[in-house]
Every structure is written in structure tokens, then in C-alpha cells.
Amino acid sequence: MPNSTEIHGGWDEFKGKLKQRYAELTDDDLTYEEGKEDEMWGRLEQKLGKAKKELLSLFQ
């Protein structure tokens, strides 16, 4: 199981890729707060018009 440092590093990498691909995203759009993942994904889905599954598949 990955530790919190590995998870955080993976999120930073994924966040960077999203910002490169979707220039309209801001740091606020990509702010991850523990327990509020659904809110973040909702913001991304609304702003980009893409489902969470579709966004995740872009970088696998």
C-alpha cells in the first residue's frame, strides 16, 4: 500500500498533467482536501464537461 508521500507525489504529477492538457484549470479547481474528493471531481467534471472516469483514463 502506498504511503501518504507517494500518494501526494502521484497527485502532484496527475495535477500537473491535467493543467498542461486543460489550461483553463486553476489551482483552486485542483485543490484536494481530504474528505472532499467528490466536490473536487464535481468541479472538474462541470468545468471540463468530462466524467471522472474519462479524465482518469487520459493518464493511464
PQR file with spaces between the fields and no chain letter, atoms N, CA, C, O and H, PARSE charges and radii, in Angstrom:
ATOM       1  N    MET     1       0.848   -1.169    0.000 -0.4000 1.5000
ATOM       2  CA   MET     1       0.000    0.000    0.000 -0.0000 2.0000
ATOM       3  C    MET     1       0.900    1.241    0.000  0.5500 1.7000
ATOM       4  O    MET     1       1.849    1.312    0.781 -0.5500 1.4000
ATOM       5  N    PRO     2       0.611    2.220   -0.870 -0.5600 1.5000
ATOM       6  CA   PRO     2       1.447    3.420   -0.915  0.2800 2.0000
ATOM       7  C    PRO     2       1.271    4.263    0.342  0.5500 1.7000
ATOM       8  O    PRO     2       0.197    4.298    0.942 -0.5500 1.4000
ATOM       9  N    ASN     3       2.350    4.940    0.724 -0.4000 1.5000
ATOM      10  CA   ASN     3       2.256    5.824    1.883 -0.0000 2.0000
ATOM      11  C    ASN     3       1.773    7.206    1.428  0.5500 1.7000
ATOM      12  O    ASN     3       1.626    7.456    0.231 -0.5500 1.4000
ATOM      13  H    ASN     3       3.222    4.911    0.236  0.4000 1.0000
ATOM      14  N    SER     4       1.530    8.099    2.390 -0.4000 1.5000
ATOM      15  CA   SER     4       0.953    9.405    2.052 -0.0000 2.0000
ATOM      16  C    SER     4       1.878   10.238    1.158  0.5500 1.7000
ATOM      17  O    SER     4       1.396   11.016    0.335 -0.5500 1.4000
ATOM      18  H    SER     4       1.649    7.896    3.362  0.4000 1.0000
ATOM      19  N    THR     5       3.184   10.086    1.304 -0.4000 1.5000
ATOM      20  CA   THR     5       4.123   10.816    0.453 -0.0000 2.0000
ATOM      21  C    THR     5       4.013   10.353   -0.996  0.5500 1.7000
ATOM      22  O    THR     5       4.033   11.169   -1.917 -0.5500 1.4000
ATOM      23  H    THR     5       3.576    9.454    1.972  0.4000 1.0000
ATOM      24  N    GLU     6       3.895    9.041   -1.195 -0.4000 1.5000
ATOM      25  CA   GLU     6       3.748    8.505   -2.549 -0.0000 2.0000
ATOM      26  C    GLU     6       2.429    8.950   -3.168  0.5500 1.7000
ATOM      27  O    GLU     6       2.381    9.298   -4.348 -0.5500 1.4000
ATOM      28  H    GLU     6       3.878    8.377   -0.447  0.4000 1.0000
ATOM      29  N    ILE     7       1.365    8.941   -2.381 -0.4000 1.5000
ATOM      30  CA   ILE     7       0.058    9.373   -2.889 -0.0000 2.0000
ATOM      31  C    ILE     7       0.116   10.851   -3.261  0.5500 1.7000
ATOM      32  O    ILE     7      -0.364   11.248   -4.322 -0.5500 1.4000
ATOM      33  H    ILE     7       1.404    8.658   -1.423  0.4000 1.0000
ATOM      34  N    HIS     8       0.703   11.659   -2.389 -0.4000 1.5000
ATOM      35  CA   HIS     8       0.802   13.090   -2.641 -0.0000 2.0000
ATOM      36  C    HIS     8       1.624   13.345   -3.908  0.5500 1.7000
ATOM      37  O    HIS     8       1.239   14.176   -4.731 -0.5500 1.4000
ATOM      38  H    HIS     8       1.093   11.336   -1.527  0.4000 1.0000
ATOM      39  N    GLY     9       2.739   12.650   -4.074 -0.4000 1.5000
ATOM      40  CA   GLY     9       3.578   12.802   -5.264 -0.0000 2.0000
ATOM      41  C    GLY     9       2.838   12.407   -6.519  0.5500 1.7000
ATOM      42  O    GLY     9       2.964   13.069   -7.549 -0.5500 1.4000
ATOM      43  H    GLY     9       3.052   11.975   -3.406  0.4000 1.0000
ATOM      44  N    GLY    10       2.062   11.330   -6.450 -0.4000 1.5000
ATOM      45  CA   GLY    10       1.268   10.896   -7.597 -0.0000 2.0000
ATOM      46  C    GLY    10       0.204   11.911   -7.954  0.5500 1.7000
ATOM      47  O    GLY    10      -0.053   12.162   -9.131 -0.5500 1.4000
ATOM      48  H    GLY    10       1.960   10.792   -5.613  0.4000 1.0000
ATOM      49  N    TRP    11      -0.421   12.498   -6.935 -0.4000 1.5000
ATOM      50  CA   TRP    11      -1.445   13.517   -7.189 -0.0000 2.0000
ATOM      51  C    TRP    11      -0.809   14.744   -7.835  0.5500 1.7000
ATOM      52  O    TRP    11      -1.377   15.309   -8.770 -0.5500 1.4000
ATOM      53  H    TRP    11      -0.212   12.294   -5.978  0.4000 1.0000
ATOM      54  N    ASP    12       0.365   15.166   -7.352 -0.4000 1.5000
ATOM      55  CA   ASP    12       1.032   16.328   -7.937 -0.0000 2.0000
ATOM      56  C    ASP    12       1.346   16.093   -9.411  0.5500 1.7000
ATOM      57  O    ASP    12       1.189   16.993  -10.235 -0.5500 1.4000
ATOM      58  H    ASP    12       0.826   14.706   -6.593  0.4000 1.0000
ATOM      59  N    GLU    13       1.785   14.894   -9.736 -0.4000 1.5000
ATOM      60  CA   GLU    13       2.090   14.559  -11.127 -0.0000 2.0000
ATOM      61  C    GLU    13       0.818   14.592  -11.975  0.5500 1.7000
ATOM      62  O    GLU    13       0.812   15.168  -13.063 -0.5500 1.4000
ATOM      63  H    GLU    13       1.913   14.163   -9.066  0.4000 1.0000
ATOM      64  N    PHE    14      -0.250   13.980  -11.485 -0.4000 1.5000
ATOM      65  CA   PHE    14      -1.521   13.946  -12.203 -0.0000 2.0000
ATOM      66  C    PHE    14      -2.071   15.363  -12.374  0.5500 1.7000
ATOM      67  O    PHE    14      -2.559   15.717  -13.447 -0.5500 1.4000
ATOM      68  H    PHE    14      -0.245   13.512  -10.601  0.4000 1.0000
ATOM      69  N    LYS    15      -1.992   16.168  -11.318 -0.4000 1.5000
ATOM      70  CA   LYS    15      -2.471   17.549  -11.352 -0.0000 2.0000
ATOM      71  C    LYS    15      -1.703   18.339  -12.417  0.5500 1.7000
ATOM      72  O    LYS    15      -2.301   19.110  -13.168 -0.5500 1.4000
ATOM      73  H    LYS    15      -1.595   15.880  -10.446  0.4000 1.0000
ATOM      74  N    GLY    16      -0.389   18.152  -12.484 -0.4000 1.5000
ATOM      75  CA   GLY    16       0.423   18.832  -13.495 -0.0000 2.0000
ATOM      76  C    GLY    16       0.016   18.456  -14.903  0.5500 1.7000
ATOM      77  O    GLY    16      -0.043   19.310  -15.788 -0.5500 1.4000
ATOM      78  H    GLY    16       0.098   17.526  -11.874  0.4000 1.0000
ATOM      79  N    LYS    17      -0.263   17.187  -15.112 -0.4000 1.5000
ATOM      80  CA   LYS    17      -0.689   16.733  -16.439 -0.0000 2.0000
ATOM      81  C    LYS    17      -2.039   17.323  -16.816  0.5500 1.7000
ATOM      82  O    LYS    17      -2.251   17.718  -17.962 -0.5500 1.4000
ATOM      83  H    LYS    17      -0.215   16.493  -14.394  0.4000 1.0000
ATOM      84  N    LEU    18      -2.957   17.382  -15.845 -0.4000 1.5000
ATOM      85  CA   LEU    18      -4.260   17.991  -16.122 -0.0000 2.0000
ATOM      86  C    LEU    18      -4.108   19.462  -16.496  0.5500 1.7000
ATOM      87  O    LEU    18      -4.748   19.933  -17.436 -0.5500 1.4000
ATOM      88  H    LEU    18      -2.785   17.061  -14.914  0.4000 1.0000
ATOM      89  N    LYS    19      -3.268   20.187  -15.766 -0.4000 1.5000
ATOM      90  CA   LYS    19      -3.078   21.606  -16.047 -0.0000 2.0000
ATOM      91  C    LYS    19      -2.416   21.826  -17.404  0.5500 1.7000
ATOM      92  O    LYS    19      -2.699   22.822  -18.070 -0.5500 1.4000
ATOM      93  H    LYS    19      -2.748   19.805  -15.003  0.4000 1.0000
ATOM      94  N    GLN    20      -1.544   20.918  -17.824 -0.4000 1.5000
ATOM      95  CA   GLN    20      -0.926   21.030  -19.144 -0.0000 2.0000
ATOM      96  C    GLN    20      -1.965   20.808  -20.242  0.5500 1.7000
ATOM      97  O    GLN    20      -1.974   21.509  -21.255 -0.5500 1.4000
ATOM      98  H    GLN    20      -1.314   20.109  -17.284  0.4000 1.0000
ATOM      99  N    ARG    21      -2.823   19.840  -20.031 -0.4000 1.5000
ATOM     100  CA   ARG    21      -3.812   19.488  -21.053 -0.0000 2.0000
ATOM     101  C    ARG    21      -4.988   20.459  -21.076  0.5500 1.7000
ATOM     102  O    ARG    21      -5.537   20.746  -22.140 -0.5500 1.4000
ATOM     103  H    ARG    21      -2.816   19.271  -19.209  0.4000 1.0000
ATOM     104  N    TYR    22      -5.371   20.959  -19.921 -0.4000 1.5000
ATOM     105  CA   TYR    22      -6.518   21.854  -19.802 -0.0000 2.0000
ATOM     106  C    TYR    22      -6.049   23.157  -19.156  0.5500 1.7000
ATOM     107  O    TYR    22      -6.094   23.304  -17.934 -0.5500 1.4000
ATOM     108  H    TYR    22      -4.925   20.725  -19.057  0.4000 1.0000
ATOM     109  N    ALA    23      -5.605   24.088  -19.971 -0.4000 1.5000
ATOM     110  CA   ALA    23      -5.025   25.339  -19.481 -0.0000 2.0000
ATOM     111  C    ALA    23      -6.003   26.167  -18.664  0.5500 1.7000
ATOM     112  O    ALA    23      -5.583   27.012  -17.874 -0.5500 1.4000
ATOM     113  H    ALA    23      -5.568   23.969  -20.963  0.4000 1.0000
ATOM     114  N    GLU    24      -7.285   25.942  -18.836 -0.4000 1.5000
ATOM     115  CA   GLU    24      -8.278   26.729  -18.103 -0.0000 2.0000
ATOM     116  C    GLU    24      -8.408   26.332  -16.635  0.5500 1.7000
ATOM     117  O    GLU    24      -9.077   27.025  -15.869 -0.5500 1.4000
ATOM     118  H    GLU    24      -7.626   25.255  -19.478  0.4000 1.0000
ATOM     119  N    LEU    25      -7.781   25.232  -16.233 -0.4000 1.5000
ATOM     120  CA   LEU    25      -7.849   24.804  -14.841 -0.0000 2.0000
ATOM     121  C    LEU    25      -6.971   25.684  -13.958  0.5500 1.7000
ATOM     122  O    LEU    25      -5.873   26.086  -14.344 -0.5500 1.4000
ATOM     123  H    LEU    25      -7.237   24.669  -16.856  0.4000 1.0000
ATOM     124  N    THR    26      -7.473   25.967  -12.788 -0.4000 1.5000
ATOM     125  CA   THR    26      -6.720   26.763  -11.814 -0.0000 2.0000
ATOM     126  C    THR    26      -6.301   25.867  -10.652  0.5500 1.7000
ATOM     127  O    THR    26      -6.759   24.730  -10.539 -0.5500 1.4000
ATOM     128  H    THR    26      -8.365   25.640  -12.474  0.4000 1.0000
ATOM     129  N    ASP    27      -5.437   26.381   -9.800 -0.4000 1.5000
ATOM     130  CA   ASP    27      -5.047   25.639   -8.605 -0.0000 2.0000
ATOM     131  C    ASP    27      -6.264   25.378   -7.726  0.5500 1.7000
ATOM     132  O    ASP    27      -6.366   24.323   -7.100 -0.5500 1.4000
ATOM     133  H    ASP    27      -5.065   27.305   -9.893  0.4000 1.0000
ATOM     134  N    ASP    28      -7.188   26.337   -7.677 -0.4000 1.5000
ATOM     135  CA   ASP    28      -8.407   26.146   -6.883 -0.0000 2.0000
ATOM     136  C    ASP    28      -9.239   24.981   -7.409  0.5500 1.7000
ATOM     137  O    ASP    28      -9.824   24.233   -6.626 -0.5500 1.4000
ATOM     138  H    ASP    28      -7.106   27.194   -8.185  0.4000 1.0000
ATOM     139  N    ASP    29      -9.295   24.821   -8.738 -0.4000 1.5000
ATOM     140  CA   ASP    29     -10.043   23.702   -9.325 -0.0000 2.0000
ATOM     141  C    ASP    29      -9.456   22.370   -8.892  0.5500 1.7000
ATOM     142  O    ASP    29     -10.181   21.386   -8.744 -0.5500 1.4000
ATOM     143  H    ASP    29      -8.820   25.428   -9.375  0.4000 1.0000
ATOM     144  N    LEU    30      -8.161   22.335   -8.690 -0.4000 1.5000
ATOM     145  CA   LEU    30      -7.451   21.088   -8.415 -0.0000 2.0000
ATOM     146  C    LEU    30      -7.057   20.921   -6.955  0.5500 1.7000
ATOM     147  O    LEU    30      -6.240   20.063   -6.623 -0.5500 1.4000
ATOM     148  H    LEU    30      -7.572   23.135   -8.810  0.4000 1.0000
ATOM     149  N    THR    31      -7.635   21.739   -6.086 -0.4000 1.5000
ATOM     150  CA   THR    31      -7.331   21.628   -4.667 -0.0000 2.0000
ATOM     151  C    THR    31      -7.959   20.363   -4.113  0.5500 1.7000
ATOM     152  O    THR    31      -9.170   20.163   -4.195 -0.5500 1.4000
ATOM     153  H    THR    31      -8.299   22.437   -6.356  0.4000 1.0000
ATOM     154  N    TYR    32      -7.119   19.520   -3.551 -0.4000 1.5000
ATOM     155  CA   TYR    32      -7.591   18.273   -2.951 -0.0000 2.0000
ATOM     156  C    TYR    32      -7.641   18.453   -1.447  0.5500 1.7000
ATOM     157  O    TYR    32      -6.637   18.773   -0.811 -0.5500 1.4000
ATOM     158  H    TYR    32      -6.134   19.683   -3.484  0.4000 1.0000
ATOM     159  N    GLU    33      -8.808   18.248   -0.894 -0.4000 1.5000
ATOM     160  CA   GLU    33      -8.969   18.268    0.561 -0.0000 2.0000
ATOM     161  C    GLU    33      -9.516   16.916    0.975  0.5500 1.7000
ATOM     162  O    GLU    33     -10.501   16.429    0.420 -0.5500 1.4000
ATOM     163  H    GLU    33      -9.624   17.988   -1.411  0.4000 1.0000
ATOM     164  N    GLU    34      -8.870   16.327    1.947 -0.4000 1.5000
ATOM     165  CA   GLU    34      -9.307   15.023    2.435 -0.0000 2.0000
ATOM     166  C    GLU    34     -10.790   15.067    2.804  0.5500 1.7000
ATOM     167  O    GLU    34     -11.244   15.965    3.514 -0.5500 1.4000
ATOM     168  H    GLU    34      -8.069   16.722    2.398  0.4000 1.0000
ATOM     169  N    GLY    35     -11.523   14.092    2.311 -0.4000 1.5000
ATOM     170  CA   GLY    35     -12.951   14.011    2.582 -0.0000 2.0000
ATOM     171  C    GLY    35     -13.808   14.814    1.620  0.5500 1.7000
ATOM     172  O    GLY    35     -15.035   14.750    1.685 -0.5500 1.4000
ATOM     173  H    GLY    35     -11.155   13.363    1.733  0.4000 1.0000
ATOM     174  N    LYS    36     -13.176   15.572    0.724 -0.4000 1.5000
ATOM     175  CA   LYS    36     -13.935   16.394   -0.219 -0.0000 2.0000
ATOM     176  C    LYS    36     -13.588   16.061   -1.667  0.5500 1.7000
ATOM     177  O    LYS    36     -13.668   16.913   -2.551 -0.5500 1.4000
ATOM     178  H    LYS    36     -12.178   15.624    0.672  0.4000 1.0000
ATOM     179  N    GLU    37     -13.204   14.818   -1.889 -0.4000 1.5000
ATOM     180  CA   GLU    37     -12.843   14.391   -3.242 -0.0000 2.0000
ATOM     181  C    GLU    37     -13.988   14.590   -4.220  0.5500 1.7000
ATOM     182  O    GLU    37     -13.784   15.056   -5.341 -0.5500 1.4000
ATOM     183  H    GLU    37     -13.139   14.126   -1.171  0.4000 1.0000
ATOM     184  N    ASP    38     -15.199   14.235   -3.791 -0.4000 1.5000
ATOM     185  CA   ASP    38     -16.351   14.341   -4.690 -0.0000 2.0000
ATOM     186  C    ASP    38     -16.576   15.778   -5.144  0.5500 1.7000
ATOM     187  O    ASP    38     -16.937   16.018   -6.296 -0.5500 1.4000
ATOM     188  H    ASP    38     -15.366   13.856   -2.880  0.4000 1.0000
ATOM     189  N    GLU    39     -16.365   16.728   -4.248 -0.4000 1.5000
ATOM     190  CA   GLU    39     -16.519   18.140   -4.620 -0.0000 2.0000
ATOM     191  C    GLU    39     -15.504   18.528   -5.692  0.5500 1.7000
ATOM     192  O    GLU    39     -15.842   19.211   -6.659 -0.5500 1.4000
ATOM     193  H    GLU    39     -16.072   16.533   -3.312  0.4000 1.0000
ATOM     194  N    MET    40     -14.263   18.091   -5.514 -0.4000 1.5000
ATOM     195  CA   MET    40     -13.224   18.413   -6.482 -0.0000 2.0000
ATOM     196  C    MET    40     -13.552   17.806   -7.846  0.5500 1.7000
ATOM     197  O    MET    40     -13.472   18.485   -8.869 -0.5500 1.4000
ATOM     198  H    MET    40     -13.988   17.536   -4.728  0.4000 1.0000
ATOM     199  N    TRP    41     -13.922   16.515   -7.851 -0.4000 1.5000
ATOM     200  CA   TRP    41     -14.246   15.864   -9.121 -0.0000 2.0000
ATOM     201  C    TRP    41     -15.465   16.518   -9.763  0.5500 1.7000
ATOM     202  O    TRP    41     -15.534   16.636  -10.987 -0.5500 1.4000
ATOM     203  H    TRP    41     -13.987   15.964   -7.019  0.4000 1.0000
ATOM     204  N    GLY    42     -16.420   16.942   -8.949 -0.4000 1.5000
ATOM     205  CA   GLY    42     -17.588   17.644   -9.476 -0.0000 2.0000
ATOM     206  C    GLY    42     -17.200   18.943  -10.168  0.5500 1.7000
ATOM     207  O    GLY    42     -17.715   19.261  -11.240 -0.5500 1.4000
ATOM     208  H    GLY    42     -16.364   16.846   -7.955  0.4000 1.0000
ATOM     209  N    ARG    43     -16.281   19.700   -9.546 -0.4000 1.5000
ATOM     210  CA   ARG    43     -15.795   20.945  -10.163 -0.0000 2.0000
ATOM     211  C    ARG    43     -15.133   20.656  -11.498  0.5500 1.7000
ATOM     212  O    ARG    43     -15.377   21.349  -12.485 -0.5500 1.4000
ATOM     213  H    ARG    43     -15.863   19.442   -8.675  0.4000 1.0000
ATOM     214  N    LEU    44     -14.286   19.617  -11.525 -0.4000 1.5000
ATOM     215  CA   LEU    44     -13.585   19.283  -12.765 -0.0000 2.0000
ATOM     216  C    LEU    44     -14.561   18.819  -13.843  0.5500 1.7000
ATOM     217  O    LEU    44     -14.456   19.234  -14.997 -0.5500 1.4000
ATOM     218  H    LEU    44     -14.087   19.054  -10.723  0.4000 1.0000
ATOM     219  N    GLU    45     -15.499   17.969  -13.475 -0.4000 1.5000
ATOM     220  CA   GLU    45     -16.477   17.484  -14.441 -0.0000 2.0000
ATOM     221  C    GLU    45     -17.289   18.639  -15.027  0.5500 1.7000
ATOM     222  O    GLU    45     -17.533   18.685  -16.232 -0.5500 1.4000
ATOM     223  H    GLU    45     -15.584   17.632  -12.537  0.4000 1.0000
ATOM     224  N    GLN    46     -17.700   19.556  -14.177 -0.4000 1.5000
ATOM     225  CA   GLN    46     -18.500   20.687  -14.631 -0.0000 2.0000
ATOM     226  C    GLN    46     -17.684   21.620  -15.529  0.5500 1.7000
ATOM     227  O    GLN    46     -18.163   22.041  -16.582 -0.5500 1.4000
ATOM     228  H    GLN    46     -17.502   19.518  -13.198  0.4000 1.0000
ATOM     229  N    LYS    47     -16.484   21.936  -15.130 -0.4000 1.5000
ATOM     230  CA   LYS    47     -15.656   22.879  -15.878 -0.0000 2.0000
ATOM     231  C    LYS    47     -15.208   22.310  -17.219  0.5500 1.7000
ATOM     232  O    LYS    47     -15.158   23.029  -18.217 -0.5500 1.4000
ATOM     233  H    LYS    47     -16.094   21.594  -14.275  0.4000 1.0000
ATOM     234  N    LEU    48     -14.880   21.009  -17.241 -0.4000 1.5000
ATOM     235  CA   LEU    48     -14.331   20.410  -18.456 -0.0000 2.0000
ATOM     236  C    LEU    48     -15.365   19.663  -19.292  0.5500 1.7000
ATOM     237  O    LEU    48     -15.111   19.344  -20.454 -0.5500 1.4000
ATOM     238  H    LEU    48     -14.921   20.425  -16.430  0.4000 1.0000
ATOM     239  N    GLY    49     -16.519   19.385  -18.714 -0.4000 1.5000
ATOM     240  CA   GLY    49     -17.545   18.639  -19.444 -0.0000 2.0000
ATOM     241  C    GLY    49     -17.150   17.189  -19.683  0.5500 1.7000
ATOM     242  O    GLY    49     -17.574   16.577  -20.664 -0.5500 1.4000
ATOM     243  H    GLY    49     -16.726   19.644  -17.771  0.4000 1.0000
ATOM     244  N    LYS    50     -16.342   16.645  -18.790 -0.4000 1.5000
ATOM     245  CA   LYS    50     -15.885   15.257  -18.898 -0.0000 2.0000
ATOM     246  C    LYS    50     -16.109   14.556  -17.564  0.5500 1.7000
ATOM     247  O    LYS    50     -16.017   15.174  -16.503 -0.5500 1.4000
ATOM     248  H    LYS    50     -15.998   17.143  -17.993  0.4000 1.0000
ATOM     249  N    ALA    51     -16.403   13.270  -17.627 -0.4000 1.5000
ATOM     250  CA   ALA    51     -16.621   12.473  -16.423 -0.0000 2.0000
ATOM     251  C    ALA    51     -15.280   12.126  -15.774  0.5500 1.7000
ATOM     252  O    ALA    51     -14.241   12.099  -16.435 -0.5500 1.4000
ATOM     253  H    ALA    51     -16.478   12.767  -18.488  0.4000 1.0000
ATOM     254  N    LYS    52     -15.326   11.863  -14.480 -0.4000 1.5000
ATOM     255  CA   LYS    52     -14.124   11.486  -13.719 -0.0000 2.0000
ATOM     256  C    LYS    52     -13.419   10.313  -14.392  0.5500 1.7000
ATOM     257  O    LYS    52     -12.200   10.332  -14.559 -0.5500 1.4000
ATOM     258  H    LYS    52     -16.170   11.885  -13.943  0.4000 1.0000
ATOM     259  N    LYS    53     -14.175    9.307  -14.773 -0.4000 1.5000
ATOM     260  CA   LYS    53     -13.594    8.117  -15.403 -0.0000 2.0000
ATOM     261  C    LYS    53     -12.843    8.499  -16.682  0.5500 1.7000
ATOM     262  O    LYS    53     -11.756    7.984  -16.946 -0.5500 1.4000
ATOM     263  H    LYS    53     -15.166    9.293  -14.637  0.4000 1.0000
ATOM     264  N    GLU    54     -13.421    9.391  -17.463 -0.4000 1.5000
ATOM     265  CA   GLU    54     -12.792    9.831  -18.702 -0.0000 2.0000
ATOM     266  C    GLU    54     -11.501   10.601  -18.419  0.5500 1.7000
ATOM     267  O    GLU    54     -10.500   10.411  -19.110 -0.5500 1.4000
ATOM     268  H    GLU    54     -14.304    9.809  -17.248  0.4000 1.0000
ATOM     269  N    LEU    55     -11.523   11.462  -17.412 -0.4000 1.5000
ATOM     270  CA   LEU    55     -10.319   12.216  -17.051 -0.0000 2.0000
ATOM     271  C    LEU    55      -9.211   11.294  -16.566  0.5500 1.7000
ATOM     272  O    LEU    55      -8.054   11.447  -16.956 -0.5500 1.4000
ATOM     273  H    LEU    55     -12.336   11.617  -16.851  0.4000 1.0000
ATOM     274  N    LEU    56      -9.566   10.341  -15.719 -0.4000 1.5000
ATOM     275  CA   LEU    56      -8.556    9.397  -15.221 -0.0000 2.0000
ATOM     276  C    LEU    56      -7.966    8.549  -16.331  0.5500 1.7000
ATOM     277  O    LEU    56      -6.781    8.219  -16.297 -0.5500 1.4000
ATOM     278  H    LEU    56     -10.506   10.216  -15.403  0.4000 1.0000
ATOM     279  N    SER    57      -8.776    8.193  -17.312 -0.4000 1.5000
ATOM     280  CA   SER    57      -8.285    7.335  -18.401 -0.0000 2.0000
ATOM     281  C    SER    57      -7.301    8.055  -19.307  0.5500 1.7000
ATOM     282  O    SER    57      -6.539    7.403  -20.020 -0.5500 1.4000
ATOM     283  H    SER    57      -9.739    8.461  -17.340  0.4000 1.0000
ATOM     284  N    LEU    58      -7.296    9.364  -19.298 -0.4000 1.5000
ATOM     285  CA   LEU    58      -6.373   10.118  -20.131 -0.0000 2.0000
ATOM     286  C    LEU    58      -4.918    9.900  -19.741  0.5500 1.7000
ATOM     287  O    LEU    58      -4.016   10.077  -20.560 -0.5500 1.4000
ATOM     288  H    LEU    58      -7.915    9.894  -18.718  0.4000 1.0000
ATOM     289  N    PHE    59      -4.696    9.519  -18.496 -0.4000 1.5000
ATOM     290  CA   PHE    59      -3.333    9.467  -17.988 -0.0000 2.0000
ATOM     291  C    PHE    59      -2.913    8.092  -17.491  0.5500 1.7000
ATOM     292  O    PHE    59      -1.994    7.972  -16.681 -0.5500 1.4000
ATOM     293  H    PHE    59      -5.429    9.375  -17.831  0.4000 1.0000
ATOM     294  N    GLN    60      -3.580    7.069  -17.972 -0.4000 1.5000
ATOM     295  CA   GLN    60      -3.199    5.705  -17.565 -0.0000 2.0000
ATOM     296  C    GLN    60      -2.351    5.064  -18.616  0.5500 1.7000
ATOM     297  O    GLN    60      -1.932    3.918  -18.457 -0.5500 1.4000
ATOM     298  H    GLN    60      -4.327    7.166  -18.630  0.4000 1.0000
